[in-house]
Amino acid sequence: MTPGLIHQESMVVADRHTVPHVTPDWAGFADMPPVLATAMMVGFIENTCILALRPHLAPGQCSLGIHVDISHVAATLAGATITAQVELIAVEGRRLEFQVACHDDVGLIGEGRHRRAIIDTQRFMERLEQNRATR
């Protein structure tokens, strides 16, 4: 894995991606404007990074997000198409850093950096189970 990997994904914002529809568990969201939720934008960017890495990982490996530093600078209504572009800019062992940006039909809506770590999925899950057993 080397810096320079670039990947892009697009999607249409649905009502379920807007703040009032994120989850009924958070009452504070219910009366908010129906715009793309920051959490959904970040999730979409993370998914774009996952899809960028997937062809380059060994069987049994995946990547987990370990740090997010992304600003959400403009609102987007349902029905708009958003596009995330990610670029791998640094590799330190199993840790990867991406420069990320997200645009809608009008312009930039978010940008920043995102870090991921490559893991062995089975070993990771075994470690989680061991941790749970000791609590």
Helices and strands as residue ranges (DSSP letters): E 6-12, G 15-17, G 19-21, G 27-29, H 38-53, G 54-56, E 61-72, E 81-92, E 95-103, E 108-120, H 121-134
